[in-house]
């Protein structure tokens, strides 16, 4: 099935045809790519254990706009928590997105992490060639995955959405998709 999109962009009439199967294929490709990206990042940290985030939360973050928040975790207990939560979080985010399970929740936390990476890496020299970086692109892909409900296309979220539990608790639909 195709859909004709008629809209205005910057004061000009724009019209194009959107084929739903192509959008579905695109969502699955983007979901698998970004999911693998985070799953791989998390597993790499486990394989090279112990992971040490002190260079990021204590070093790179100092002097950036997020320093008041991030450097709170540079102490003993905070750093120990970050050293565990970053690999676990990246692995779970990657798994959720690859499998299409709790996709919106996983994409939210992926975008959350990418926001920290974007500002801290950017403010420490990453923006030398412009504000559009890999971290910003990752943030936008996570937003696209969450917004378009990518988990319902060949993902576990399609199955979860049909369960009685989700039907009886409609707010759960915000987590899946």
C-alpha positions as CSV (number, residue, x, y, z in Angstrom):
1,X,0.0,0.0,0.0
2,X,1.3,3.5,-0.8
3,X,0.5,6.8,0.7
4,X,0.7,10.1,-0.9
5,X,2.0,12.8,1.4
6,X,1.0,16.4,0.5
7,X,2.4,19.0,2.9
8,X,4.3,22.3,3.0
9,X,8.0,22.6,3.8
10,X,9.5,26.1,4.2
11,X,6.5,27.7,2.4
12,X,6.6,25.3,-0.6
13,X,4.1,22.6,-1.5
14,X,5.8,19.2,-1.2
15,X,4.3,15.9,-2.4
16,X,5.8,12.4,-2.3
17,X,4.7,8.8,-2.2
18,X,5.6,6.7,0.8
19,X,5.4,2.9,0.4
20,X,4.7,1.3,3.8
21,X,6.8,-1.8,3.2
22,X,9.9,0.3,2.5
23,X,9.3,2.3,5.7
24,X,9.0,-1.0,7.6
25,X,12.2,-2.3,6.1
26,X,14.0,0.9,6.9
27,X,12.8,0.8,10.5
28,X,14.1,-2.8,10.9
29,X,17.4,-1.9,9.4
30,X,17.9,1.1,11.6
31,X,16.8,-0.8,14.7
32,X,19.2,-3.6,14.0
33,X,22.1,-1.3,13.2
34,X,21.7,0.9,16.3
35,X,20.9,-2.1,18.5
36,X,24.0,-3.9,17.4
37,X,26.0,-0.7,17.9
38,X,25.0,-0.5,21.6
39,X,25.0,-4.3,22.2
40,X,28.6,-4.5,20.8
41,X,29.7,-1.5,22.9
42,X,28.4,-3.1,26.1
43,X,29.8,-6.6,25.3
44,X,33.2,-5.1,24.5
45,X,33.3,-3.5,27.9
46,X,32.4,-6.8,29.6
47,X,35.1,-8.6,27.5
48,X,37.7,-6.1,28.5
49,X,36.6,-6.1,32.2
50,X,37.2,-4.3,34.4
51,X,35.6,-1.2,32.8
52,X,36.8,2.1,34.1
53,X,34.7,5.3,33.4
54,X,36.9,7.5,35.6
55,X,38.4,9.2,32.5
56,X,35.0,10.2,31.4
57,X,33.1,11.2,34.6
58,X,36.1,12.6,36.5
59,X,38.3,13.8,33.6
60,X,36.5,14.6,30.4
61,X,33.3,15.9,32.1
62,X,35.2,18.4,34.3
63,X,34.7,21.9,32.9
64,X,31.7,21.0,30.7
65,X,28.1,22.1,31.2
66,X,27.2,18.7,32.5
67,X,30.1,18.6,35.0
68,X,27.8,19.4,38.0
69,X,25.8,16.3,37.3
70,X,28.4,13.9,36.0
71,X,31.2,14.6,38.4
72,X,28.9,13.6,41.3
73,X,29.7,10.1,40.1
74,X,33.4,10.4,40.1
75,X,33.8,9.4,43.8
76,X,34.2,5.8,45.0
77,X,30.6,4.7,45.2
78,X,29.4,6.7,42.3
79,X,32.2,5.5,40.0
80,X,31.6,1.9,41.0
81,X,27.9,2.3,40.0
82,X,28.8,3.9,36.7
83,X,31.5,1.2,36.0
84,X,28.7,-1.4,36.2
85,X,25.7,0.5,34.8
86,X,27.4,1.7,31.6
87,X,28.2,-1.8,30.3
88,X,25.0,-3.3,31.6
89,X,23.0,-0.4,30.3
90,X,24.5,-0.5,26.8
91,X,24.1,-4.3,26.6
92,X,20.4,-4.1,27.7
93,X,19.7,-1.2,25.4
94,X,21.3,-3.0,22.5
95,X,19.4,-6.2,23.2
96,X,16.1,-4.4,23.6
97,X,16.5,-2.6,20.3
98,X,17.8,-5.6,18.4
99,X,15.0,-7.8,19.6
100,X,12.4,-5.1,19.4
101,X,11.5,-5.6,23.1
102,X,10.5,-2.6,25.2
103,X,11.9,-0.6,22.3
104,X,10.7,2.8,23.4
105,X,12.1,2.3,26.9
106,X,15.5,1.1,25.4
107,X,15.5,4.0,22.9
108,X,14.8,6.5,25.7
109,X,17.8,5.3,27.7
110,X,20.0,5.1,24.6
111,X,19.1,8.8,23.8
112,X,19.8,9.6,27.5
113,X,23.3,8.2,27.3
114,X,23.9,9.8,23.9
115,X,23.0,13.2,25.3
116,X,25.8,12.9,27.9
117,X,28.2,11.6,25.3
118,X,27.2,14.5,22.9
119,X,27.7,17.3,25.3
120,X,30.8,16.1,27.1
121,X,32.6,14.9,24.0
122,X,31.5,18.0,22.1
123,X,32.6,20.5,24.7
124,X,36.0,18.9,25.0
125,X,36.8,19.3,21.3
126,X,34.3,17.2,19.4
127,X,32.6,20.2,18.0
128,X,35.7,21.6,16.4
129,X,34.4,20.6,13.0
130,X,30.7,21.4,13.7
131,X,27.9,20.5,16.0
132,X,26.7,17.5,14.0
133,X,28.6,14.6,15.4
134,X,28.2,10.8,15.6
135,X,26.7,11.2,19.1
136,X,24.1,13.6,17.8
137,X,23.3,11.2,14.9
138,X,22.9,8.4,17.4
139,X,20.6,10.5,19.5
140,X,18.4,11.3,16.5
141,X,18.3,7.6,15.5
142,X,17.2,6.6,19.0
143,X,14.5,9.3,18.7
144,X,13.4,8.0,15.4
145,X,13.2,4.4,16.7
146,X,11.1,5.5,19.7
147,X,8.8,7.9,17.7
148,X,8.0,5.5,14.9
149,X,7.4,2.5,17.1
150,X,10.1,0.4,15.4
151,X,9.7,-2.5,17.8
152,X,6.4,-3.3,16.4
153,X,7.9,-4.2,13.0
154,X,9.4,-7.7,13.2
155,X,10.0,-7.2,17.0
156,X,8.8,-8.7,20.3
157,X,6.8,-5.5,20.9
158,X,4.3,-6.5,18.2
159,X,3.6,-9.6,20.3
160,X,3.5,-7.8,23.6
161,X,1.0,-5.2,22.2
162,X,-1.5,-8.0,21.6
163,X,-1.3,-9.4,25.1
164,X,-4.2,-9.0,27.5
165,X,-1.8,-7.5,30.1
166,X,-0.9,-4.6,27.8
167,X,-4.5,-4.2,26.7
168,X,-5.5,-4.0,30.4
169,X,-2.7,-1.5,31.2
170,X,-2.7,0.9,28.3
171,X,0.1,3.0,29.7
172,X,2.5,0.2,29.0
173,X,2.1,1.0,25.3
174,X,4.4,4.0,26.0
175,X,7.2,1.6,26.8
176,X,6.8,-0.7,23.8
177,X,6.8,0.1,20.2
